[in-house]
């Protein structure tokens, strides 16, 4: 399968997801960039979508874009007011190239942002610089939840985050990915102060923590989005 068709499957059709019942390992190296994309697709924009993938993907590949993991978000969000259809993680082999891509793509494909607005009814994007080598393993026998937190008062949020992490561990949860201080390109703003993917033995185990989480003191929290990954 060509890179173009693989990316089309990931973003437009969301067929590459955890439901395939295969373990997925994401290997990240220091100096790379990791993207989070949250999307809803306009199914009527067929021609625009074909044009976009025929022109934009080659440029992204040149700058080191590599899709890693996608999940269709079938269930309503467990927290927050935003329900994207697709959750995607992708990496760029060099952080600086990831930044430069935004400028380069407009020289080669001026309609880049216009086409995105037509193809996706929502397109939220955050990227982070990978600070250390790490591996993320998604096991189909486990239960995974992605959570984004926006902070209010810094000290109150730090206290909330500490209590959240302790309670999560006590309830059997495991943090498999934790990211802070990301960036969102202009026009795609989605920049939580704290993003994490947690692993649970089962949905029931997560639900026990979830009930405790809802009753926590959220004084330092401005907003939250939380999704069950499939």
Secondary structure, DSSP 8 states (H G I E B T S, - for coil): --HHHHHHIIIII--SSGGG---EEEEE-TT-EEEEEEEEE-TT-HHHHHHHHHHHHHHHHHTTEEEEEEEE--S--SBSS---SEEEEEEES-HHHHHHHHHHHHHH-TTHHHHHHHHEEEEEEEEEE--S-EEEEE-TTSEEEEEEEEESSHHHHHHHHHHHHHHHHHTT-EEEEEEES-B--TT-B---SEEEEEEES-HHHHHHHHHHHHTS--TTEEEEEEEEE-
